[in-house]
Amino acid sequence: FFSSVLSGHHKMPHCVVVCRFNPPQINLITGAGHSLREQTIQRLNSVLPQVTTTSMSPKQAPPQFEFRSNPQPHWHLQMDNQNCDHIARSNFFLAMIESLEAEDWTLRASHAMNHNYHTTKSTDSGMDTTRLFFYRP
C-alpha cells in the first residue's frame, strides 16, 4: 500500500504520518522530491514530548526526530518509556495537523488500526497505529 502512495507516480506532493502507540513511535514520510521544513520538525520536537500521558524524566534529554534514509527517506521519533492514553493520542494528532497545516499541507484522509486482535475491549494501553495522509495543493 505505501509503495503505491509514496511512489513517484503521484504528481501531487504528499506526506504520510504514521503514529504507532504504545510506546509512541512516529514516522513522517514525504513523496519523492518533497521535504518538511526544519521549523516543522523543531516544533514537533518541542510539542510532542509534552503531550504524552507519562511525564518525561528531567534527567534525560527529550527525544528528537532523526532523519533516516533507509528503507526510504523519512523522519523518525521513538519515545521509549512513554505512554499515551486516548486523550494524549488526540493531542499528538492535533499537534501533527497544526504543524503540517502551517506548512501548507492539507489533511486528506486518516486510517486507524487496533493491534489487539484477541479482544474487542478497547483500552488505553493497547497498541494501535494511525496514519494521517496529507497533500499540498
C-alpha positions as CSV (number, residue, x, y, z in Angstrom):
1,F,0.0,0.0,0.0
2,F,2.7,2.5,1.0
3,S,4.7,1.8,-2.1
4,S,1.9,3.0,-4.3
5,V,1.1,6.0,-2.1
6,L,4.8,7.0,-1.9
7,S,5.9,6.2,-5.4
8,G,6.8,8.8,-8.0
9,H,3.7,8.1,-9.9
10,H,1.7,10.7,-8.0
11,K,2.3,14.3,-9.2
12,M,0.7,15.9,-6.2
13,P,3.0,16.5,-3.2
14,H,2.1,14.2,-0.3
15,C,3.1,13.4,3.2
16,V,2.1,10.3,5.3
17,V,2.4,10.4,9.1
18,V,2.4,7.0,10.8
19,C,1.8,7.1,14.5
20,R,2.2,3.9,16.5
21,F,1.3,3.7,20.2
22,N,2.4,2.4,22.8
23,P,5.2,3.5,23.3
24,P,4.8,6.3,20.8
25,Q,6.7,6.0,17.5
26,I,6.2,8.5,14.7
27,N,7.4,8.3,11.1
28,L,7.0,11.3,8.7
29,I,7.3,10.2,5.1
30,T,7.1,12.6,2.1
31,G,6.9,11.8,-1.5
32,A,10.0,12.0,-3.8
33,G,11.3,15.5,-4.2
34,H,9.4,16.9,-1.3
35,S,10.5,17.6,2.2
36,L,9.4,19.1,5.5
37,R,10.8,22.4,6.8
38,E,13.3,22.3,9.6
39,Q,10.9,24.6,11.7
40,T,8.2,22.0,11.4
41,I,10.5,19.3,12.8
42,Q,11.7,21.6,15.6
43,R,8.1,22.5,16.6
44,L,7.2,18.8,16.8
45,N,10.3,18.1,18.8
46,S,9.2,20.6,21.4
47,V,5.5,19.9,21.4
48,L,5.2,16.1,21.2
49,P,7.2,15.2,24.4
50,Q,4.8,17.5,26.4
51,V,1.6,15.7,25.3
52,T,2.3,12.2,26.5
53,T,0.4,10.8,29.4
54,T,3.5,9.9,31.3
55,S,5.9,12.6,32.2
56,M,9.5,12.9,30.9
57,S,12.4,12.3,33.2
58,P,14.1,15.7,33.9
59,K,17.5,13.7,33.8
60,Q,17.0,12.7,30.2
61,A,17.0,14.9,27.1
62,P,13.7,14.7,25.4
63,P,13.5,12.5,22.3
64,Q,14.1,14.2,19.0
65,F,13.2,13.4,15.4
66,E,16.1,11.9,13.4
67,F,16.3,11.7,9.7
68,R,16.7,8.2,8.3
69,S,17.4,7.3,4.7
70,N,16.6,3.6,4.9
71,P,14.4,1.9,3.6
72,Q,13.3,5.3,2.2
73,P,14.0,8.9,3.4
74,H,11.8,9.7,6.4
75,W,11.8,11.4,9.9
76,H,11.6,9.1,12.9
77,L,10.8,9.7,16.5
78,Q,10.9,6.9,19.1
79,M,9.6,7.8,22.6
80,D,10.6,4.8,24.7
81,N,9.3,4.6,28.3
82,Q,6.4,6.9,27.4
83,N,2.7,6.1,27.1
84,C,-0.2,7.9,25.5
85,D,-3.9,7.4,26.5
86,H,-6.6,8.3,24.0
87,I,-6.5,12.0,25.0
88,A,-2.8,12.2,24.6
89,R,-3.1,10.5,21.2
90,S,-5.6,13.1,20.1
91,N,-3.2,15.8,21.2
92,F,-0.5,14.1,19.1
93,F,-2.7,14.2,16.1
94,L,-3.7,17.8,16.7
95,A,0.0,18.8,17.0
96,M,0.8,17.0,13.8
97,I,-2.1,18.5,11.9
98,E,-1.4,22.1,13.1
99,S,2.3,21.8,12.3
100,L,1.8,20.4,8.8
101,E,-1.1,22.9,8.1
102,A,1.3,25.7,9.0
103,E,3.5,24.4,6.1
104,D,0.5,24.4,3.7
105,W,-0.2,20.6,3.9
106,T,-3.9,19.6,3.9
107,L,-5.2,16.6,5.7
108,R,-6.8,14.3,3.1
109,A,-7.6,11.1,5.0
110,S,-6.8,9.0,8.0
111,H,-6.7,5.4,8.9
112,A,-6.6,3.7,12.3
113,M,-6.0,0.1,13.3
114,N,-6.1,-1.6,16.7
115,H,-3.5,-4.3,17.2
116,N,-5.5,-6.1,20.0
117,Y,-6.8,-8.9,17.7
118,H,-7.8,-11.3,20.5
119,T,-10.1,-8.9,22.3
120,T,-12.9,-6.5,21.4
121,K,-12.2,-4.5,24.5
122,S,-10.7,-1.0,23.8
123,T,-8.0,0.0,26.3
124,D,-5.7,3.0,26.5
125,S,-2.7,0.7,27.0
126,G,-3.3,-1.3,23.8
127,M,-1.2,-1.0,20.7
128,D,-2.6,0.8,17.7
129,T,-1.5,2.6,14.5
130,T,-3.0,5.7,13.0
131,R,-2.0,7.0,9.6
132,L,-2.6,10.6,8.5
133,F,-2.5,11.4,4.8
134,F,-1.7,14.9,3.7
135,Y,-1.3,16.6,0.3
136,R,-0.1,20.0,-0.7
137,P,-2.4,21.6,-3.3
